[in-house]
Amino acid sequence: MNIAVLDENTINKIAAGEVIERPASIVKELLENAIDAKATAITIEIKDGGTTLIRITDNGCGMEKEDVPVAFLRHATSKIRSEKDLDSIVSLGFRGEALASIAAVARVELITKTSEALSGTRYRIDGGKELGMEEVGVPEGTTLLVRDLFYNTPARKKFLKQPSTEGGYVQDLVEKIALSRPDISVRYMKGNSSVLHTSGNHNLKDIIYEIYGRELTANLIPIERDGNPVKVSGYICKPIVARSNRNCETYFINGRYIKNPLISRAIEEAYRPYLMKHKFPFTVLHLTIDTHILDVNVHPAKMEVRFQNGEAIYQAVYEAVSAALHEKELIPAVSLTEETERAREHARPHEDRKNLPEPFEKRRMAAIQEQGRAVFSQNRSPLFSEKSEIFRETPTSYAQKIEDRQEKNSGREILPEEKKPDEPKRPAEKPEQLELFDGKLLEPSARYQHKLIGQLFDTYWMVEYRDQLFIIDQHAAHEKILYEKTMRDLRERRHDTQMVSPPIILTLTVQEAMTLEEHKDYFANLGFEIEPFGGREYAVRGIPSNLLSVAKKELLMEILDGLGEDSSSWTPETVYDRVATMSCKAAVKGGHSLSFQEADRLIDQLLKLENPYACPHGRPTIISMSKYELEKKFKRIV
């Protein structure tokens, strides 16, 4: 066997295989170089998905004539000088492989000029071979043209996808770069068409609007959290804007677009109480981290990083996202039809709307309503008499009692009906999708204004508040109440062990038995008493008293299976969460009639929750519908 040293051209092509996968890879490397050159405006142009032409022009500092040929050598870089510099990298590029790798598999032309030079430099290199260098008259900055990608490596070229697909990858990359630097004007052209053009006005929200549109931007939640070791800023979206994959989880570390499972897990864990399973959030987050606890020299493409203190990074991101979500009342607003939603966009001011009821019509409607209440309270039909416990009081009378009680408790004087001051008229507002008004439905101060209307389909409770109709899913609401109570009891160890006789017998495999022994402290902390029963069997003699109705054999086996699949990701909190989720089976079901008193208590308990807006599975507990939607549907508004 003869060992030979590879020639430089072969080495460059092998290196290109690590750095240059497709046209988007080239765009990424050249855009990062432009940003490192202090450019404030960058233009990207591609043809045929970037396979025949990529042109990137910037107004950065440019390159000196003598540096141009050197820049195309492997590991030639101006970003670092020694090994020590790897501990404090602040530039996006630093490895010195990009230009050499690109030149090895394409025809490259570079035109550049510094501010001090009288003229610029034009340099051409094809497949790693120099073709010439000359002086040209050009403005300050750098232009790089990359033509005929993989023209000399047909085996690589056949793995490229259709031009439209490759162009999509390029556009996605350009959008990520634009989001990473709101201070840089980025223009992206496909052929002769301008696809994206950001202003460089430092406003991240403007770029999100430019890329993702008005509806998504209307549902943004800002984040600004200083901390050690991480500063987090940017935007996340309200949970209603959910995706089926992680493609919209965008985050940058020190301006570098990366993908990291630790950061993704922190974001998703913060969103977990609000989203259904297999749904993922939208985020655009900028993380600023001390370079000394960060390793970006992990992969040639620089898409991966390592942290010195991953747990602290995780906790900082989780707390930032979780805190931002908790500050908003996340009640989804629903419209009756898409047509109604579009009509709202062009609606006239409330005071100018026509076809409102005339005064005599208002009086007639009030009389009918009063008559209906009298009939309802005095002469119930047989249907209602079967449920006398539920309908012991009318919605109006019970709502009045709630209001009287609240006013009494607050120490306010209850005025006679005729002397109550009129509420000031409020113009019809165009509600956002989730953040509907200044006063929140679930604020204690708003409680006395709630008007409990009734139950729909033995499942949903309707509450009127201001100009909104709120619909509460009794099962989802009760499920969340039980969930948070159970989690709170588990965290605070507020549980007693209830002995069971006969004991629950578990027959375990060798792997399951090992898992049980390894995590026996988790079960003990929960309140379980488990001991060997001989052979492969274990006896569960005690269970937490607050889980008496759900802590069955199936629950214990489910926890063991989860621990066995990936024990590294399971913590006591994870086990508690699984148990608490299972405990929700005790929640009142849909189709079960509740009395007004029971529904009132349910809402009172919902008020006190940490997150009352979604059940443990991510389904909403409350949705809303505006008065405007209903009036539009009944043609009271044109």
KEPAVO-899650 format. One record per residue (C-alpha): residue number from 1; x, y, z. Coordinates in Angstrom, 2 decimals. Example, Ala and Ser with C-alpha at 12.3 -4.5 7.8 and 13.67 -1.06 7.14 Angstrom:
BEGIN
  num        u        v        w
    1    12.30    -4.50     7.80
    2    13.67    -1.06     7.14
***
This chain:
BEGIN
  num        u        v        w
    1     0.00     0.00     0.00
    2     1.41     3.36    -1.08
    3     0.44     6.48     0.88
    4     0.54     9.73    -1.07
    5    -0.19    13.33    -0.16
    6    -3.16    14.68    -2.11
    7    -2.64    17.61    -4.43
    8    -4.05    21.02    -3.49
    9    -6.85    20.89    -6.08
   10    -8.20    17.59    -4.74
   11    -7.92    18.84    -1.18
   12    -9.95    21.93    -2.07
   13   -12.68    19.84    -3.70
   14   -12.90    17.57    -0.65
   15   -13.13    20.64     1.60
   16   -15.81    22.06    -0.68
   17   -17.88    18.96     0.02
   18   -17.97    19.95     3.69
   19   -18.75    23.64     3.15
   20   -20.60    23.85    -0.21
   21   -23.66    21.62    -0.40
   22   -25.87    23.73    -2.65
   23   -26.22    27.34    -3.90
   24   -27.63    28.40    -0.52
   25   -24.35    27.34     1.10
   26   -22.45    29.78    -1.12
   27   -24.90    32.58    -0.42
   28   -24.50    31.98     3.31
   29   -20.70    32.16     3.23
   30   -20.58    35.26     1.03
   31   -23.27    37.08     3.01
   32   -21.36    36.42     6.22
   33   -18.20    37.82     4.61
   34   -20.14    40.94     3.55
   35   -21.44    41.44     7.08
   36   -17.93    40.99     8.51
   37   -16.78    43.67     6.04
   38   -19.10    46.18     7.83
   39   -21.53    46.47     4.93
   40   -24.74    48.43     5.53
   41   -26.36    47.40     2.22
   42   -26.18    44.01     0.47
   43   -27.77    42.88    -2.79
   44   -28.17    39.20    -3.68
   45   -29.13    38.11    -7.17
   46   -29.54    34.52    -8.43
   47   -30.52    32.83   -11.67
   48   -31.77    29.26   -12.09
   49   -31.86    28.75    -8.35
   50   -28.25    29.90    -8.06
   51   -26.84    27.09   -10.21
   52   -25.91    29.34   -13.15
   53   -25.34    32.66   -11.36
   54   -25.01    34.07    -7.87
   55   -24.10    37.75    -7.59
   56   -23.59    39.38    -4.18
   57   -22.70    43.06    -3.92
   58   -21.97    44.96    -0.72
   59   -20.78    48.43     0.27
   60   -18.33    47.15     2.85
   61   -14.68    48.00     3.36
   62   -13.44    46.07     0.32
   63   -10.09    44.27    -0.09
   64    -6.58    45.46    -0.85
   65    -5.22    44.38    -4.23
   66    -2.42    42.25    -2.75
   67    -4.86    40.41    -0.48
   68    -7.19    39.25    -3.26
   69    -5.26    36.15    -4.50
   70    -4.37    35.18    -0.94
   71    -8.04    35.19     0.08
   72    -8.66    32.20    -2.21
   73    -6.04    30.04    -0.49
   74    -7.19    27.47     2.06
   75    -7.24    28.69     5.67
   76    -6.42    32.24     4.62
   77    -8.37    34.57     6.89
   78    -8.24    38.06     8.37
   79   -10.51    37.12    11.29
   80    -8.08    35.25    13.56
   81    -4.31    35.08    13.98
   82    -3.71    32.31    16.50
   83    -5.32    29.51    18.47
   84    -6.14    31.91    21.32
   85    -8.46    33.88    19.05
   86   -10.78    30.84    18.78
   87   -11.92    31.53    22.35
   88   -13.35    34.95    21.49
   89   -14.64    34.87    17.93
   90   -16.95    37.78    17.15
   91   -17.00    37.54    13.34
   92   -19.33    35.25    11.39
   93   -16.58    33.86     9.18
   94   -13.18    32.82    10.48
   95   -12.14    29.43     9.10
   96   -10.75    30.70     5.78
   97   -12.36    27.89     3.78
   98   -15.28    29.61     2.05
   99   -13.61    31.31    -0.95
  100   -11.22    28.41    -1.57
  101   -14.10    25.90    -1.48
  102   -16.31    27.99    -3.77
  103   -13.51    28.59    -6.28
  104   -12.80    24.84    -6.41
  105   -16.26    23.97    -7.79
  106   -17.37    27.06    -9.76
  107   -16.25    29.94   -11.98
  108   -15.64    32.92    -9.70
  109   -15.12    36.59   -10.38
  110   -14.33    39.10    -7.64
  111   -14.47    42.88    -8.02
  112   -13.43    44.94    -5.00
  113   -12.19    48.36    -3.90
  114   -11.24    49.97    -0.60
  115   -12.04    53.57     0.28
  116    -8.36    54.55     0.11
  117    -7.64    53.00    -3.30
  118    -7.96    55.06    -6.49
  119    -9.15    52.07    -8.49
  120   -10.54    48.62    -7.82
  121    -9.39    45.09    -8.60
  122   -11.01    42.44   -10.80
  123    -9.89    38.86   -10.18
  124   -11.04    35.66   -11.95
  125   -10.53    32.04   -10.87
  126   -12.14    28.90   -12.38
  127   -12.07    25.54   -10.64
  128    -9.19    26.68    -8.45
  129    -7.09    27.95   -11.40
  130    -6.24    31.65   -11.62
  131    -7.23    33.31   -14.90
  132    -6.04    36.84   -14.25
  133    -6.22    40.06   -12.25
  134    -6.66    43.64   -13.49
  135    -7.50    47.16   -12.35
  136   -11.05    48.47   -12.89
  137   -13.04    51.54   -11.94
  138   -15.67    50.52    -9.37
  139   -17.29    52.01    -6.24
  140   -16.16    51.06    -2.75
  141   -17.18    47.58    -1.65
  142   -17.08    44.05    -3.06
  143   -18.98    42.14    -5.73
  144   -18.65    38.37    -6.08
  145   -20.03    36.48    -9.07
  146   -20.28    32.70    -8.89
  147   -21.20    30.96   -12.15
  148   -21.80    27.36   -13.22
  149   -21.77    25.69    -9.81
  150   -20.30    22.16    -9.85
  151   -19.41    22.46   -13.54
  152   -16.27    20.39   -12.90
  153   -17.82    17.92   -10.42
  154   -20.83    16.41   -12.24
  155   -21.27    13.79    -9.52
  156   -22.08    16.59    -7.08
  157   -24.23    18.50    -9.56
  158   -26.67    15.62   -10.06
  159   -27.67    15.83    -6.40
  160   -29.00    19.37    -6.82
  161   -32.77    19.73    -6.91
  162   -34.93    21.69    -9.35
  163   -33.98    25.40    -9.72
  164   -37.20    26.46    -8.01
  165   -36.38    24.28    -5.00
  166   -32.78    25.48    -4.80
  167   -34.03    29.05    -5.10
  168   -36.35    28.39    -2.17
  169   -33.38    27.35    -0.04
  170   -31.57    30.53    -1.00
  171   -34.56    32.71    -0.19
  172   -35.00    31.05     3.21
  173   -31.33    31.69     3.98
  174   -31.50    35.33     2.87
  175   -34.57    35.89     5.03
  176   -32.72    34.45     8.04
  177   -29.76    36.75     7.40
  178   -32.08    39.75     7.06
  179   -33.72    38.86    10.39
  180   -30.31    38.54    12.02
  181   -29.28    42.09    11.06
  182   -32.12    44.66    11.03
  183   -29.44    47.35    10.73
  184   -28.42    46.16     7.24
  185   -30.46    46.79     4.10
  186   -30.84    43.45     2.31
  187   -32.18    43.17    -1.23
  188   -32.83    39.78    -2.80
  189   -33.50    39.39    -6.53
  190   -34.51    36.29    -8.43
  191   -33.74    36.93   -12.07
  192   -34.96    40.44   -12.72
  193   -37.61    40.37    -9.99
  194   -37.11    41.87    -6.55
  195   -38.35    39.38    -3.94
  196   -37.24    40.99    -0.67
  197   -35.95    44.42     0.24
  198   -35.42    45.48     3.85
  199   -34.69    49.06     4.83
  200   -31.94    48.59     7.39
  201   -33.80    50.85     9.85
  202   -32.94    48.65    12.88
  203   -36.61    47.62    13.25
  204   -36.90    43.83    13.48
  205   -40.69    43.95    13.44
  206   -40.67    45.63    10.02
  207   -38.61    42.76     8.61
  208   -40.96    40.17    10.12
  209   -43.85    42.01     8.47
  210   -42.00    42.08     5.13
  211   -41.32    38.34     5.24
  212   -44.32    36.81     7.03
  213   -47.12    39.31     6.46
  214   -49.65    41.32     8.43
  215   -51.60    38.55    10.18
  216   -48.57    36.97    11.81
  217   -47.06    40.33    12.73
  218   -50.30    41.31    14.48
  219   -49.80    38.38    16.84
  220   -46.21    39.11    17.88
  221   -45.13    39.30    21.51
  222   -41.92    41.26    22.18
  223   -39.15    39.89    24.39
  224   -36.45    41.99    26.01
  225   -34.65    40.26    28.86
  226   -31.19    41.10    30.17
  227   -29.48    38.43    32.15
  228   -26.37    36.45    32.84
  229   -25.16    34.52    30.93
  230   -27.72    35.27    28.20
  231   -29.48    38.38    26.94
  232   -32.64    37.51    24.98
  233   -34.46    39.93    22.69
  234   -36.75    39.71    19.69
  235   -40.28    38.41    19.14
  236   -42.33    35.31    19.66
  237   -45.86    34.68    18.42
  238   -49.02    34.02    20.34
  239   -49.81    30.30    20.50
  240   -52.56    30.48    17.90
  241   -49.81    30.95    15.29
  242   -48.56    27.36    15.49
  243   -46.68    25.31    12.91
  244   -46.38    21.59    12.25
  245   -42.57    21.68    12.23
  246   -39.67    23.66    13.66
  247   -38.96    25.66    10.51
  248   -40.26    28.86    12.10
  249   -38.16    28.52    15.25
  250   -35.53    31.09    14.29
  251   -32.86    32.17    16.74
  252   -29.45    33.78    16.47
  253   -26.49    33.64    18.82
  254   -24.34    36.75    18.64
  255   -25.84    37.44    15.21
  256   -25.11    33.94    13.90
  257   -28.01    31.81    12.64
  258   -27.68    28.40    14.21
  259   -29.70    25.29    15.03
  260   -29.36    23.90    18.52
  261   -31.48    21.23    20.25
  262   -30.95    22.82    23.67
  263   -32.37    26.19    22.56
  264   -35.24    24.51    20.69
  265   -36.13    22.45    23.74
  266   -36.15    25.51    25.99
  267   -38.49    27.38    23.62
  268   -40.83    24.41    23.16
  269   -40.94    23.66    26.87
  270   -42.02    27.25    27.59
  271   -44.77    26.93    24.95
  272   -45.85    23.43    25.97
  273   -48.75    24.50    28.22
  274   -50.20    26.54    25.33
  275   -49.73    24.29    22.27
  276   -51.18    20.97    21.24
  277   -48.82    18.07    20.71
  278   -46.84    18.07    17.46
  279   -47.29    21.83    17.09
  280   -44.35    24.25    17.21
  281   -44.10    28.00    17.85
  282   -42.94    30.92    15.74
  283   -39.94    32.78    17.16
  284   -37.31    35.28    16.05
  285   -34.92    35.56    18.97
  286   -31.53    37.21    19.32
  287   -29.34    35.66    22.01
  288   -26.24    37.52    23.18
  289   -23.80    35.21    24.96
  290   -20.27    35.75    26.24
  291   -17.94    34.33    23.57
  292   -15.76    32.71    26.23
  293   -18.50    30.21    27.15
  294   -19.37    29.51    23.51
  295   -17.69    27.24    20.94
  296   -18.64    28.03    17.34
  297   -15.78    25.99    15.86
  298   -17.79    22.76    15.78
  299   -18.65    22.28    12.10
  300   -17.29    23.75     8.84
  301   -20.72    25.18     7.98
  302   -20.80    26.95    11.38
  303   -24.45    25.96    11.97
  304   -23.75    24.28    15.31
  305   -22.44    25.57    18.62
  306   -21.51    24.15    22.00
  307   -22.10    25.79    25.38
  308   -19.89    25.66    28.42
  309   -22.92    25.89    30.74
  310   -25.85    24.47    28.82
  311   -28.17    24.30    31.83
  312   -27.87    28.04    32.51
  313   -28.46    28.82    28.81
  314   -31.53    26.59    28.76
  315   -32.99    28.14    31.89
  316   -32.44    31.72    30.67
  317   -34.18    31.10    27.33
  318   -37.01    29.16    28.96
  319   -37.68    31.88    31.52
  320   -37.58    34.66    28.92
  321   -40.12    32.97    26.64
  322   -42.31    31.77    29.50
  323   -42.42    35.23    31.08
  324   -43.42    36.85    27.79
  325   -46.26    34.38    27.32
  326   -47.54    34.89    30.85
  327   -47.84    38.65    30.35
  328   -50.54    38.28    27.69
  329   -54.17    37.15    27.92
  330   -54.03    34.48    25.25
  331   -57.70    33.95    24.42
  332   -58.25    33.08    20.74
  333   -60.83    35.16    18.91
  334   -62.96    33.35    16.36
  335   -64.96    34.75    13.46
  336   -68.09    33.22    12.03
  337   -66.81    33.18     8.47
  338   -63.78    34.25     6.50
  339   -66.08    36.64     4.66
  340   -66.88    38.36     7.95
  341   -63.16    38.63     8.72
  342   -62.48    40.27     5.37
  343   -65.47    42.59     5.75
  344   -64.10    43.87     9.05
  345   -61.02    45.17     7.25
  346   -63.18    47.67     5.36
  347   -65.76    48.38     8.07
  348   -66.80    51.96     8.67
  349   -66.64    53.56    12.12
  350   -69.32    52.36    14.52
  351   -71.13    55.66    14.65
  352   -71.49    55.77    10.85
  353   -73.01    52.31    10.46
  354   -76.53    52.07     9.12
  355   -79.42    49.67     9.69
  356   -79.27    49.92    13.47
  357   -82.61    49.27    15.31
  358   -84.91    52.25    15.62
  359   -85.90    53.39    19.15
  360   -89.32    51.68    18.96
  361   -87.57    48.45    17.92
  362   -85.27    48.66    20.92
  363   -88.27    49.08    23.21
  364   -90.07    46.16    21.58
  365   -87.04    43.91    21.96
  366   -86.63    44.92    25.61
  367   -90.30    44.14    26.30
  368   -90.03    40.72    24.68
  369   -86.88    39.96    26.64
  370   -88.52    40.99    29.94
  371   -91.61    38.92    29.15
  372   -89.44    35.92    28.33
  373   -87.62    36.20    31.64
  374   -90.91    36.29    33.53
  375   -92.25    33.22    31.73
  376   -88.97    31.42    32.19
  377   -88.87    31.98    35.96
  378   -92.57    31.31    36.67
  379   -93.63    28.63    34.18
  380   -90.71    26.33    33.37
  381   -91.35    23.78    30.64
  382   -91.17    20.01    31.42
  383   -87.79    19.90    29.69
  384   -86.33    22.39    32.14
  385   -88.11    20.90    35.15
  386   -86.09    17.71    34.70
  387   -83.01    19.77    35.44
  388   -84.41    21.95    38.19
  389   -81.10    21.90    40.06
  390   -79.30    23.35    37.09
  391   -81.89    25.99    36.21
  392   -82.91    26.95    39.73
  393   -82.00    30.52    38.85
  394   -82.20    32.30    35.53
  395   -79.00    33.49    33.86
  396   -79.96    37.12    34.40
  397   -80.88    36.76    38.07
  398   -77.81    34.71    38.86
  399   -75.54    37.12    37.00
  400   -77.11    39.95    39.03
  401   -76.31    38.09    42.24
  402   -72.72    37.71    41.15
  403   -72.51    41.42    40.44
  404   -74.17    42.32    43.76
  405   -71.83    40.02    45.61
  406   -68.76    41.47    43.94
  407   -69.83    45.04    44.63
  408   -70.56    44.18    48.23
  409   -67.19    42.52    48.68
  410   -65.42    45.47    47.11
  411   -67.07    47.89    49.53
  412   -68.81    49.84    46.77
  413   -72.31    51.26    47.28
  414   -74.94    49.46    45.23
  415   -77.17    52.06    43.63
  416   -80.84    51.53    42.77
  417   -81.32    50.41    39.19
  418   -82.61    53.78    38.02
  419   -79.69    55.64    39.63
  420   -76.86    53.49    38.34
  421   -74.58    55.59    36.16
  422   -74.58    54.63    32.53
  423   -71.41    53.07    31.23
  424   -69.76    55.33    28.71
  425   -70.36    54.29    25.16
  426   -67.34    52.67    23.61
  427   -66.80    52.72    19.87
  428   -66.63    49.35    18.21
  429   -63.06    48.15    18.27
  430   -61.36    45.95    15.80
  431   -60.04    43.16    18.03
  432   -56.72    41.53    17.46
  433   -56.70    37.80    17.20
  434   -55.74    37.13    20.79
  435   -55.10    40.32    22.75
  436   -58.62    41.64    22.68
  437   -58.85    44.59    25.02
  438   -57.16    46.50    27.78
  439   -59.26    44.98    30.59
  440   -58.75    41.24    30.73
  441   -61.62    38.78    31.13
  442   -59.78    36.86    33.84
  443   -58.63    39.81    35.91
  444   -60.26    39.78    39.37
  445   -61.31    43.41    38.91
  446   -63.34    42.41    35.84
  447   -65.10    39.53    37.54
  448   -68.14    41.49    38.74
  449   -68.86    42.59    35.15
  450   -69.22    39.02    33.88
  451   -72.71    38.02    32.80
  452   -73.09    34.25    32.89
  453   -75.57    33.47    30.12
  454   -75.90    29.71    30.15
  455   -74.66    26.32    29.01
  456   -74.52    25.19    25.38
  457   -74.65    21.51    24.38
  458   -74.06    20.56    28.04
  459   -70.38    21.37    27.43
  460   -69.74    25.07    26.82
  461   -70.50    28.00    29.14
  462   -71.17    31.41    27.65
  463   -70.05    34.59    29.44
  464   -70.77    38.13    28.26
  465   -68.16    40.74    29.09
  466   -68.11    44.18    27.51
  467   -68.46    43.74    23.74
  468   -67.32    40.13    23.70
  469   -68.95    36.73    24.05
  470   -66.62    34.26    25.76
  471   -67.19    30.54    25.43
  472   -65.58    28.30    28.05
  473   -65.06    24.56    27.51
  474   -66.00    23.14    30.91
  475   -63.95    19.96    30.45
  476   -60.80    21.79    29.30
  477   -61.20    24.37    32.08
  478   -61.72    21.79    34.83
  479   -58.89    19.69    33.41
  480   -56.52    22.64    33.71
  481   -57.68    23.45    37.22
  482   -56.98    19.88    38.36
  483   -53.67    19.83    36.48
  484   -52.28    22.94    38.12
  485   -53.51    21.86    41.55
  486   -51.86    18.47    41.18
  487   -48.62    19.96    39.92
  488   -48.57    22.45    42.77
  489   -49.16    19.70    45.33
  490   -46.45    17.54    43.80
  491   -43.88    20.34    43.71
  492   -44.60    21.33    47.29
  493   -44.76    17.68    48.45
  494   -48.26    18.33    49.73
  495   -49.49    14.77    49.51
  496   -50.03    11.78    51.76
  497   -49.46     8.19    50.85
  498   -52.65     6.14    50.74
  499   -52.06     2.45    51.40
  500   -53.87     0.10    49.00
  501   -55.01    -3.42    49.71
  502   -54.53    -5.63    47.86
  503   -51.38    -4.03    46.41
  504   -50.97    -3.31    42.70
  505   -48.66    -5.96    41.25
  506   -46.30    -4.96    38.42
  507   -44.63    -7.65    36.31
  508   -41.56    -6.05    34.76
  509   -38.95    -6.96    32.21
  510   -35.29    -6.83    33.19
  511   -34.96    -3.40    31.53
  512   -38.09    -2.08    33.24
  513   -36.88    -3.34    36.62
  514   -33.52    -1.60    36.09
  515   -35.34     1.60    35.16
  516   -37.49     1.38    38.30
  517   -34.47     0.86    40.55
  518   -32.60     3.73    38.87
  519   -35.49     6.18    39.35
  520   -37.03     4.89    42.58
  521   -36.47     8.29    44.22
  522   -38.83     9.87    41.69
  523   -41.64     7.53    42.69
  524   -40.88     7.96    46.41
  525   -41.06    11.74    46.04
  526   -44.43    11.37    44.39
  527   -45.76     9.34    47.32
  528   -45.55     5.82    45.89
  529   -44.42     2.90    48.03
  530   -43.01     0.19    45.78
  531   -41.07    -2.87    46.90
  532   -39.82    -6.12    45.32
  533   -42.40    -8.92    45.39
  534   -40.24   -11.77    44.18
  535   -38.93   -12.66    40.74
  536   -39.82   -10.00    38.18
  537   -42.73    -8.66    40.18
  538   -43.05    -5.51    42.30
  539   -45.80    -4.60    44.73
  540   -47.19    -1.08    44.83
  541   -48.49    -0.81    48.40
  542   -48.99     2.93    48.60
  543   -49.97     5.66    46.16
  544   -50.35     9.45    46.51
  545   -53.72    10.20    48.08
  546   -54.44    12.99    45.59
  547   -53.94    10.52    42.72
  548   -56.02     7.75    44.20
  549   -58.49     7.70    41.32
  550   -55.91     7.62    38.50
  551   -52.71     6.01    39.84
  552   -53.41     2.64    38.27
  553   -51.14     0.03    36.79
  554   -51.34     1.63    33.33
  555   -50.05     4.98    34.62
  556   -47.06     3.42    36.37
  557   -46.16     1.40    33.28
  558   -46.45     4.49    31.08
  559   -44.02     6.37    33.32
  560   -41.59     3.44    33.28
  561   -41.79     3.22    29.48
  562   -41.05     6.91    29.16
  563   -38.09     6.68    31.52
  564   -36.75     3.69    29.63
  565   -36.95     5.40    26.23
  566   -34.85     8.45    27.10
  567   -33.88     8.69    30.73
  568   -31.52    11.59    30.03
  569   -34.44    13.90    29.22
  570   -36.58    12.84    32.20
  571   -36.43    14.80    35.43
  572   -38.62    14.74    38.54
  573   -40.57    17.60    36.94
  574   -41.17    15.48    33.83
  575   -42.49    12.60    35.91
  576   -44.73    14.97    37.87
  577   -46.04    16.39    34.62
  578   -46.92    12.94    33.26
  579   -48.74    12.04    36.47
  580   -50.57    15.36    36.57
  581   -51.68    14.97    32.96
  582   -53.09    11.54    33.73
  583   -54.86    12.95    36.79
  584   -56.97    15.11    34.48
  585   -59.07    12.05    33.69
  586   -61.00    13.03    36.80
  587   -62.15    16.29    35.16
  588   -65.82    16.90    34.42
  589   -66.61    15.73    30.91
  590   -68.33    17.41    28.02
  591   -72.03    16.55    27.90
  592   -72.38    16.87    31.68
  593   -74.81    19.48    32.91
  594   -73.51    21.93    35.51
  595   -75.53    24.35    37.57
  596   -74.92    28.07    37.36
  597   -73.36    27.91    40.81
  598   -70.95    25.18    39.70
  599   -70.04    27.09    36.56
  600   -69.45    30.23    38.61
  601   -67.08    28.35    40.90
  602   -65.32    26.92    37.86
  603   -64.67    30.43    36.51
  604   -63.51    31.60    39.95
  605   -60.94    28.79    40.04
  606   -59.91    29.51    36.48
  607   -59.14    33.09    37.53
  608   -56.47    31.91    39.94
  609   -54.51    29.69    37.57
  610   -51.00    30.42    36.40
  611   -52.00    29.70    32.79
  612   -55.79    29.56    32.37
  613   -55.84    29.76    28.58
  614   -55.07    26.17    27.51
  615   -55.60    22.69    28.91
  616   -52.61    20.38    29.56
  617   -52.89    19.08    26.01
  618   -52.72    22.54    24.46
  619   -56.41    22.93    23.56
  620   -57.89    26.35    24.37
  621   -60.08    26.61    27.46
  622   -61.67    29.87    26.32
  623   -62.45    31.41    22.95
  624   -64.16    34.70    22.19
  625   -66.46    36.19    19.62
  626   -67.06    39.89    19.23
  627   -70.38    41.66    19.24
  628   -69.41    43.00    15.83
  629   -69.21    39.46    14.41
  630   -72.72    38.67    15.55
  631   -74.17    41.96    14.35
  632   -72.58    41.41    10.96
  633   -74.04    37.93    10.71
  634   -77.55    39.17    11.58
  635   -77.23    41.95     8.97
  636   -77.54    44.65    11.62
  637   -74.36    46.10    10.16
  638   -73.78    46.55     6.45
***
